[in-house]
Amino acid sequence: MNAHGPGRPAAVDPSARLAPGAGEPWWTLSAGATRTALLDADGRPVPLGVTRQDLIAALRARAGGFTPEWTGTGPDDAGVALLRLFALMAEAVAARVDRLPEKLLVEHLRIAGVSALPASPAQVMLRLTATAVAGPGVQVPAGFQAGAPGKDGTEVVLESVDDMWVSPAELTVLAVGGPATGALPGPVDDVEPAQGPETGGFLPFGAQGAAGSALWLGFTAPHAPEGGLSLAFVAAPRPGGPAAAARGAVAPPGAPDPQLRWSVLDGDTFRRADVVVDRTGALSGTGTIQLRLPAGWRPGRPPGGTQLPTAHWLRVRLVGGAYAEPPRLVAVLPHTVLASATRTVRDEVLSPVPVGPREPDAGAGVRLRVATPPVVPGSLTVTVADDPAAPLFPGTGPTPLARRSVPVWREVPDLAAAGPADRVYTLNAETGVVAFGDGVHGVALPPGMGNVRALSYRTGGGRQGAVAVDAASVLRTAVPGVASVTNPLAGNGGTDTEPFDATVRRGAAEIRTAGRAVTPADHALLALRAPGARIARAHAVPGHHPDRPGARLPGIVGVYVVPPDEDPATAGAPLPTAGDLAAIAEHLTRTLAPTGITVVAAAPRYVRVDARIVLALAPGADRAASVRRAEDGLRRFLHPLGGGAAGDGWPFGGPLVHSAMVRRLFTDDAVTAVPLLTLTVDGLPVRPCSDTPLPPHALVHVGRVTASAVAHTTTQQMGR
């Protein structure tokens, strides 16, 4: 006898086990696509999560098989109330169950040493204005802070990374001088102090960059700058990006690096000015230069520049080497220093971390944390007051750290490789958690309360640090003689913490590398962790030098680098800076690449693609919105970072397949046909409905995309 009554089946029909429209059992983790946190073996998102509506719909589908006499559907029906109550409680349980696969994956990656790439800070140039009473100038130490409004309403703190000097002296004249002819000085012609990028700028060492050419900077003020001088040089953007950076033993021979000599014109004699910091690569890129000036700088007039005014003249002269391409400047900004969108925290006692679901116990070692995460990697300095290795009597030394005589513990990526005598720790940059050894893998912390201190660390990072022009106007650090601050250029760089999906995609490959760059894929993957480099994608080619295409060079690995871009919908071509390339080449060759391998980091070659699109739209579709979606969609599809079929960037050297672009346009439900899609590649029209190959290892720079819409009936008439 059936418990459900005579003739009543004991089980419902199998089709009733399917959620309406889901096509899969309602009780599995893949039912009800609400989250896409995991990926399958092919890299596709795996839907997770059961919503309250899914549960109610599934229960109502079963109601007829168990309680056919219940027909209530109103909101005040008791049965409906029970369904809603059960769905409310089961939704929370299902949400926690759905997190188990993600949690297991996170733990497996953590055990294997794979973590999300931390946020990196943006860089901003700060220009300070001195008061009239500043005299010959005041020194502003590194760590000077300015404030700017962030996109989310919070304040963005900008902290200078170098010492600088500020004075009332103004840069009023710029002049370019040619090389001397025998005993006669070369001619000196004045140029505009600051030209916009649209004018093309000026060549500080002439079109040839010949040795002996010089750039003159004339300052006028009641007092000459004394002590030091801080300058920022804004270089015109190069179409192909900065020159490639090579590190290694078998680098192809090339021209020697340019050598510059700075000096001041003291009356009619020259006196040397020492370079303290040069972040321009010998004026080859945008950056800052800090100079130490000689005392007693008298005004004068450059030899060969009789038309120039009397001023305090500073000269930079090309004395040797050569440029791969003569530098071109668009502006010279005095009293400017490089700042980072971070804030330094000093002398902080680390606090304990309770073991919990977000911070599970990683072993027997002590776990502490800083008060203000995230932490900029490499900036944390930790000491332990009760360290038994510390000397009994305080010592002396040139620095406060040396006078403390307290050993500084060292940050390592993993404690598993540490010995029992190694004073090391690991850092989770995002959460600020510091994990110490257990006595077997790393020295165990001695017992005590508040005995572990962070001497200093920097906190910050993210895209919000790239503030707009003139956004930095708040003096967070009061310096006598400094009246105001601003940023003449918009901030650049800055990345957010790597998303979980990207970490999962990268995790398996990074485990395979085992921390060593052997194959080309290893070089490209490990380049993402280069300290100080802004990089979102990399592509490595064995035996390839970007400056020698077509030549097979043994012992060389070429790495093309794409930096992060603010908006994947833009048609820009993201280009790395010279500092990014140098940091990547140095990182790979210092410890990761095999001995004897030369790594050449370079900007990718971009091919300009213009497109014309004609769409047929469904009746009643918004024509303007559909056209705009088509233009933006094609830009995104071809973008070097967010393009491609998987959305992880257009493949290097990937051909432009006509059918793939048409399918991309058909993802819009309003589009019923694509009568026309034509491309122009580097100014040359492409035959309609044909595929276009790209040069090897090249990417797409989307130029002009023009879309228009026609009625669907018109396309039918065109088909006849």
N, C-alpha and C positions, 0 to 999 in steps of 0.2 A: 504494500500500500504506500502510495506516495505521500510524503508529509505535506505536500502542498495541495492535496485534494485529489479526488478521482480524476484520472486522465490528465492530470497536470504534470508536465515534464519537470524532472528534478533540476535541470540546468537550462539556462536560457540559451537562445540561439547564439552560435559563435559570433555572428555579425554584431550582436548587441554588445560584445566586449570592445568594440572599436568606438573611440570617440568620434562624434560626427565630423567627417571631413579630415580626420587625422590620418587614417590609413594604418595605424599601428595600435597595439594594446594600450589602453588608457593608463595602465598602472606602471608602464615602463618609464625609465628616466628620459627617453627621447620624445615623449608625448608632449604636445603643447609647446611650440617654439617660443620661449620667452627670453632665454639667455643663450649666448653663443660663446661660452668661456673655453670650451675644449675644441680640439681639432682631431680629425680622423687621420688615417695613415696617408691619405692623399693631400692633407693640408686644408680640407674643407671644414667649415664650422659644424659642430655637432650640437643640435638644439637640445636644451635642457629645460626642466621646470614644468610643473603642473599648476595651472592657474585655477582659481576658484570657479570660474565659469566652465573649465574643462571637467571638473569634478561634478558640478551640478548637472551638466549635460549627460555625462556618463551614467550617473545615478538615475536620472529620469528615463534613460534608454532601457534600464533594467527593471524599472518599476512595473512594467506590464507583465513581466515574467514571474514576479514574486507576489505582487498585490494588484491583481487586475481590477479589484473592486474600488481601488483608489483612483479617483478622476479629478481631484482638486488641482487647480492651477492658479488660483488667486493668491495675491500676496499675503492675505490673512489666513490662509489655510494652514492647519497644524503640520501637515506633511511637508509642505513647502518650507515652513519654518525649520523643521528638522533637517531637511536637505541643506538649507543654507547654513545652519549651525555646524553640521558635520563638515561641509566644504570649508568653512572658515577655519576649523581646527585642523583639518587634514592638510590644508594648504601650507600651514607653518611647518608641519612635520615633513611634507614633501620637499619644501625648500631646504631644510637641513639635510635630508637624505641626498638631495641633488648635489650638495656641496662635497660629498664624500669623494667622488672621482677627482674633482679638482684639488681637494686637499691632499689626496694620495699623490697626485702628480707633482704638486708643489713640494711635498716632502722628499720624493724621489729626486727631483732636481736639486734640492738643497743638499741632500746627502752626497750627490755627485759633484757638488761645488758650483752649480749653475745658479746664478741669481740675476735679477733684473738689472739692466744697465741703469746706474743712478742718474739723477738729474744733473745737468751741467749749467753753470751760471752764464748769463749773457755778459758782454763787455760793452762799456760805454765810455766815451771820452768826455771828461769834465773840463770846462774852461772857467778859470777863476779870474775875478776882477779885483784888483788891489785898490785900496783907498789912497787918497792923495798923501796921507801922512806915512805911507809905507816906506818912503825913502827909496833906497836902491833895491829894496826887495825884502821879502820875508820867506823863510823856509816853512813848507807845509809837509810834515812827515807822512809817510805811508800810513794808511788807515784813516785818512780824512774821509768823512762821510757826508753824502748829500742825499736828499730824499726826492722821490718823484711819485706821482699817483699811479697805482697799478690799474690793470683792466678790471679787477674784481673789487675796486674801491679801497683796497689796502695800500699801504705805503711800500714802495720798493726802495730798499736801502742800497746805495751805490757807494762802494768803498775803494779808495785809490790803492793801487798796488805798488807804486813807486813814490819815493820822496820827490818833491818838486819845489821850484822857486817861483814866486809871484812878485811882480813889480809893476809900477805904473807905466813903465816903458811900453810904447806901442810900436808894432811893426808897420811902418808906413811905406817902405820902398822895397821892391824886389828887383834884382838885376841879374842877368845871365852874362857871364864872361867867357870868351873863347880862349884857347891855349895861346901862350906867348909865342911871338915870332922873333927868335934870336934874343937880343937884349931888350926888345920892346914888349911891353905888356899887351895882352890881347884886348880887343875891344870889349866894352861892358855896356850892355843895353838894358834899360829898365823894362820891367813888365808889370802887369797888374798884380797887386798882392794876393788877390783871390779871384779866380775865375770859376764859373760854373761848369759842370760836366758837359753842358750842351755846347760850350765854346771849344771844347777839346783840350783846354788847359795849356800848359807851356812845358817845354823841354828844359830841365834845369842844367843839363850838360850838352845841349845841342842835339841835332838830329843824328850825329854820328857817335856821340858819347866818347869823344877823344880825350886822352889823358891830358891834363892841364886845364880842362874846362872847369868852371866854377860857378856856384850859385852864391849871390851876395844878398844878405838880409840887413836892411837898414832900420835901426831903432832910434826914435826921437823921444826924449823925455828930459826933465831937469837933471835926472841922475841916470847914469848908465847902470844896467843890471849888474849886480855883484853877487858873488857866491856861485850861482848857478842859473841855468836858463832851461825852461821846459817848452818844447815845441812839438806840434802835431803836424804831420804831413799827410795830405789827402791825395792819394794817387788816382788817376783816371782808371776806370775799370778796363782790364784787358779782355778782349772778346773771348779768348780761349782760356782765361784764368791765369793764375800765377805759373811761373816756370816750375818744372818738375823738381822734386827734392829726392836726391839719391843718397843712400847710406850703405856702405859695404866696402869690401876689399877689391872688387873687380869692376868698379864703376868706370864707364867709358871715359877716356880723357876728354876734357873740354877746356874752355877758356877759364883762366883763373878768376876768382870772385873779385868784384870791384872793391877797391880800397879807397876810402875817403879820409881826408885830413881836414879837421876843423881848426879854425884860428880866428882871432879877432884882430882888427886893424887898430892898433894903438898909435894914433897920430899917423906916422908914415912907416911904421914897422909892424911886423906880424908877430903875434904871440899865440902860443898853442892853447887850444881849448880841449880838455879831455872829455871823452865820451863815457858817461856812466852807464847809460842804458840806451840801446838802439833796438826798437821794435819795428823798424821799417825795412830791414834787410838791405841796408845801404840805399835808402830812398827808393827801393823797388816796389814798395807797397805801402798801403795806409798804415800808419802807426805813430808812435811817439818816440822822441829822443830827449834824453836828459843830459845836459852838458855841465861841466864844472869850469867856470870862467876864471881867468887871471884877474888879480886886483889892479885897480887903477887903469881902467879902460877909457882912453881918451877918444874924442870924436875925430873923424878924418873923412877923406874922400878916396874911393878906390882908384888905383892907377888905371889909366885908360878910360875912366868914366868922368870926364870933365863936366858933363851935363848933369851929373848926379849931385844931390845936395850933400852938405856936410851932416854926418850922423854917426852914430855908433854902429860900425859895420862888422857883421859876422860873416865869415866866408867858409864854405865847404867846397873842397877841391878834389876832383878825381885824380888821384896820383898813380894808380895802377890797376891792372885787371881790366875787365870788360863786362858789359851787360849783354845778356842774351837779346834783350830788346831795350832801347834807351828808355829810361823812366820818363813818365809824363805826370805832372802834378796839376791839380786843380785848385788847391788851397794850401796855405801855410798858416797855422793857428798858433799864436804864442800863448804861454801860460796855460798849457793844456796837459792833462795827465790821464793815463788810462785807469779806468775804474772797473771793478767787477760787481755784479749784482749779488753781493754777499755781505754778510756781517760777521765780524770776528768776535768770538766769545773767549774771554780769558779767565784763568784761575777759577775753574768750576769744579766742585765736588760731585763726582758721579754718584748716582742714586741706584739702589738695587732694583732689579726687574723681577716681579713675581712671575712664577711659572703659570702660563695660561694658554688658552687655545691659539692666540695670535703669536705668542712667543714661547714655543715649546722648549723644554729643557734639552739643550744640545749636548749634554755630558755632565761630568762631575765638576767642571770648572765654574767659577763665579761669573755671573752675568750682571753687568751694570749698564747704565744708559746715561746719555747726555740729556740736558733739559730742553734743548732747542734743535730738534732734527728738522730737515735732513742735513747731513754733514757732507761737505764737499770732500770727496775722496782725496786722501793724502794730506789733509790739513790738520788732522788730530794728533796732538802730542800728549802722551799720558805718562805720569810718574806715580810712584807708590812711595808714600812717606816711610813705611815700616819695612822697606825692602832690606833684607839682610845683607845684600851686596853693597849697600851704601857705606862709604867710609865713616869711621867713628867721629872724625873731626872735620868740620867744614873746610873746604878748600878755597882757593882764590882762582880767578880766571877773568878773561875779558868780557864774558857775557854773564847775565844773571843765571842762566841755566848751568854754566860751569861753576859758578860760585855756590849754587845749591848743592852740588856734589850728589845729586840724586840721579840714578840711572834712568834713562828714557827708554820706555818699552817700545817695541817695534811692531807695526801692523803687518800682518801676513794674510794671504787669501784663505789659508786653511791651516788649522792646528794639527792636522794629522801628520804633517811632515816635520813638526817641531820636536826637539828633544827635551829631556827633563831639565836642562839648564838654560833653555832659550826663554828670554823674557819677551814674549810675543802676545798678541791678541788679534782677534778678528773684529771687523766692524761691519754692521749692517747700516749702510749710509742712509737708507730711507727712514728707518726707525730709530737710528742713533744708538742701537744696542751694541755694547762692547762685551765680547766673550773672552775669558782668560782660560789658561790651561788648567789641567787637573793634576800636575806633578809628573805625569808620564809624557803627555804631549803638551809641552810648555810648562813653565814654572807656575805653580799654584800661588794664588794671592795669599799673603800672610793674613792672619786674623786681625780684625780691627774695624773701626767705624769711621767712615769719612777719610780713610787714608789714601784713596785713589783720586787723583786730581787730573783734570784736563788743563794743561798749561794754556792751551789755546786750540781753537778749531774755528773753521768758517762754516756758516750755515747759510743756506739759500739755494738758488738754482731754479730753473724753469724758464718757459718762454716769456713769462710776464716781465722778466728783467730787461727785455729788449724794448725800452721805452721810446716814445716818439721824440722828435726834435724839440728842444727847449722845454722838455718836461721836467728836468731836474732843476729845481729852483729853491729848494729848502736847504739851508745850511744846518745840518745836524751836528756838525763839529764847529765850534766857535774858535776861529784863529785870528788873533790881532793883526790888523792890516788887510784882511780879506773882506770885501764888501758884498760880493754876490757870486753865484755859481750858475752855470747853465751847461747844457750839452748841445754843441753846434751840430752834431750828427746823431742820427737815430742809433739806438743800440743794435747790436747784431749778435747772433748766436743764441745760446740758451736753449736747452732741451728739457722736456719733462721726463719723469721716470718712465722707463720702457714699459709699455702695456704688457699685460699677462700673456695675451695671444702671441705677441712677438717673442717673448721669452721662451714660450713653449716651442715655437718654430725653430728658434736658434739653439735650444737646449740640447737636443740630440746631437746636432753637429758639433757643438762645443765639447760635449763629452768625448766624441771621437777624436778631437784634436789632442786631448791630454795635455793642453798647455804648450804645445810645440807646433810651429809653423813648418810643415814638411811639404804638403801638397799645395797647389795654388788656392784651393778652396780654404785651406787652413789660414793662409795669409789674409784672405779677404775677410774671414770670420773674426780672427783675432785682432784685426785692425779696428774693429768696433770698440775695443776696450783701450785704445791708445789714450793715455792721460793728456789732457789739455787740447784734444782734437774734437772738433764738431763733425761728426760723421754719422750718416744714416744708412748708407749703402757703400759697399766696396766690391770691386771686381778685379780679380788677379789673373794675369796672363803670364805663363812661363816663357822665359827667353825673349821678352818683349820690352823694349825701351820706347816710351811714348814719343821721344824726340827722333827716333829712328824707326819709323813704321816700315814693316816689310822685312827687316833684318832680324835674323835669329841669333841672339846673343846668349851663349851659355853662361850660367851662373847669375842670371838677372831675372827678377820677378817684377813685372810692372803691376802696380795697384792703382786702379782708377777709383777716385773717391767722390762721393756725392754728399754734401752736407745737408742738414735738415732744412726744410723749407717751411715757411709759416703757413702757407695756404696751398694745398695741392691743386686747387682749382685755378691758380694763376698760371700764366703761360711763361713763367720765368724759367731760366736754366740755372739751377743751383750750382754755384762754383765755390770750391774751398778757398781758403786763404793760404798764403805761404806758410804761416804758422801751423795750420792744420796738416799740410803735407809734410813739413819737417818733423812734427810730433809723431806722425804715423810711421814714417821711415825709421826714425830713431827707436820707436817702441818695438817694431818688428825685428830690427837687426840687433838690438842690444842683448836680448835674452831669448827671444822666441825662434828666430830663424837659424838654420844650421850655419856653422862657420864657413865663411867664404862666399856666402850668398849676398848679393846686393839687391836691396829693395828700392824701387823707384816709384814714389807716390806722385800722382799727377791728377789734374782735372780731366774729366772725360771730354771727348769731342761731342759737340751738339750739332745736330742737323736740323735746320729750320724747316718746319712743315706748316704750310698754309692750307686751309680747307674751305671748300664751298659746298654747302648742303642744301638740298631741296627736300622738304618733307611733305607728305600727304597726311592730313590729320582727320581724325574721326569727327563726325558732325557734333557741334557744340563744344569742341575743345577750345581752350584758351590759346589763341594763336601766339600771343606775345610770350606767355609763360612756356609754351612748348618749344618755341625757338630758343629761348634762353636756356632751357634744360638741355637741349641738343648741343648747343655750343659748349656749355660747361661740362656736359658729359663726355664729349670728345676730348676736351682738354684734360680731364681727369684720367681718361683711358690711356692717353699717351704720355702722361706725366712720369718723370723719372723716379718719383717716390711712391705715389699712390696709384699708378697706372698698372696696365697689364691685366691678364685674365684673373689672377689671384689677388689683385689690389696691392701687391708689394713692390710695385715699380716696373716700368717698362724694361724688358730684358735688354742687356747690353748687346748691340748688334742685331736685335730682333727685327725681322722684316715687318713692313706695314702691310698687313693682310686686309684686303678690301672687304671680304665677307665678315671678318671679325669686327671691323668698325661698323658695318651695317647692322650686325646683330646687337652691338652696343646701343645703337640708336633705337632699335626696336624694343629695348627694355622699358621705354616709355609707353604706357598703355594708350596714350593719345595718338601715337604714330601708327598709321596703317600701311604706309609704304614709304620707300626712300627712292624717289625717281632719279636723284642725282647726288653723287658724292665724288668730287674731284679734289685732287691734291696737287700742291706745288712744293717740291722738295728742293731747298737751296736755290730757289728762283727758277727752277725748270719744271714745266708742267708734266704731270704723269698721265699716261694713257688711261682713260676711264675704265673702271672695273678690273684693274690689274693690280697685282701685288708689287710692292717696291722694296728691294733689299736696301739695308743700311750698310754703311762702311763698318768694318770689323770694330767691335767694342765701342760703338757710337750710341748715343742716346738722342731722344727727340726733344727739340725746343719748339713748342707750339707757338706759332706766330699769330696770324690773323685767321679767325674762324668766322665765316659769314653763313648764317642759316636763314632760310626763308620758307614759308609754308604756302601750299596751294590746296585747293579744295579736293576732296577725294574724287568727286565726279570728274574733275579736270584730268586726274591721273588715269581714270578709266578711259576717257576720250583719247589720251595720249597713247594708251596701250592699243587702241583700235588702229 
